Amino acid sequence: MTSTRAAATPENPTERAAPAPGRMEPARLAVLAERAALPVSWIVLIVVYRPGSTGPRNTTTRGVAMGARRRRSDSAGRPPLYSPGRPVARREQRQQFWSAIARGVSSEDAAGEAGVSAAVGVRWFREGGGMPTVTQAPLSGRYLSFAEREEIAILRARGCGVREIARSLGRSASTISRELRRNAATRSGGCEYRATTAQWHADRRAKRPKVAKLVAKDQLRGYVQERLAGKVERPDGSAVAGPQVRWIGRRHGRRADRRWGRAWSPEQIAHRLPLDFPDDDAMRISHEAIYQALYVQGRGALRRELTACLRTGRALRVPRARSRARGKRFVTEEILISERPAEAEDRAVPGHWEGDLILGLGSSAIGTLVERSTRFVILMHLPPMDDRGPRIKNGPALAGHGAEAVRDAIAAAVTTLPEQLRRSLTWDQGSEMSQHAQLRIDTGLTVYFCDPHSPWQRGTNENTNGLLRQYFPKGTDLARHTAEDLAAVAAALNSRPRKTLGWKTPGEALDEYLRSCQQASVATTD
């Protein structure tokens, strides 16, 4: 059967061609859906064919029936959501991850503590720019925890009602009812309750993203970008392009060109704004907000590649605890300089030494030992290896100042001294002292290590190295000097009068101490 309507004619211009049977105009469908407060897809068109004697036999009568296809998931009261596509980490897991990062743990180990894979931990660290993306404040008891949601799921699977679940958890029945409705899993069209899905909906709803100030204020963003990455200009005002450096998403390599720019620090920018705009309170921002705009992905304020204009050039921020823990693995707390005896600190008793290496051209080096009380100097010859074959991984250093070579040189120099002059040795945390345990066994010398990047803790040795640079300037080949040459230079320093010794020479001060020790031993024997 077919149905027709009168076509538009000059006599009846308002008549339109009728749609096909069983169809309704989109405008009519939209009106009906709006009146019923339902989606258009829920409007079911019913076509009734009623033959008539006065008109066409197959005239149609249209009507609608609403609500026949309503799904259970509609009770959640939210539009369809895209699935996360993978198990989503909970807030507690992210808090555990960033708490471990704050202790100086690596991203992989922190991910293990949080119960996620190492790849997820690395991604979290990089997306956050090395900065926590969640607060460490504990969740308020006002909100349901993941453990409570698991209990709700178990009780719901047993067929317990809303009030029974509320009594079991000590919560209000309205809280449980709202939880079951708002955070249910609706992907399959049903309304099942699963704890992981409910936690994901709760975390998603708890987010309160705010527009960053650098995004909303164009003038402020332009000011910050100009001070960070503005062109370097000549005195005449012309710009200098500088080296062309490609952004690779990580820190610049050693001995490589870096991007040129005005390179103001975020702190300088933040404190300069009140001077340049004293009457404009909108032109204010903290240095921490600038750092977050640079490092945290998703802020959308400053381009990530502008981190190359910072002094360090870091693409990621380094947690403070991790930077403090950059010491060598062979250094433990028991052998740090803080554990050194008081007699070494106040220089009351000779026999406590400080050591270091002075480096020259081509990785050449000379070892230096200085006695803290008398300033007596011993120079160690560290020639490069004669047969420089192919480099072996974890093998001896070919330059001659590896761990084995330094250990043997110190042992050879110290074992010639009397036992009362072999009390302790203080060194920096260089890898050349990684075999300090064996050195202690061979010589009986207790080795202590300075804190990282703290050369002032070996002030006597640093001062002596400055004196030695008169004989061994920087940038020269130190390997050309023989052991006899080093002995001659050491003798020259040990025979030079020192103000701190009352104008005695280090050699005289050491000889005086040894004679006093010998006389004391003779008196004790008598």
Summary of the structure (lengths in Angstrom):
residues: 526
radius of gyration: 39.7
end to end distance: 138.8
largest distance: 150.7
contacts: 1346
relative contact order: 0.06
helix: 44%
strand: 10%
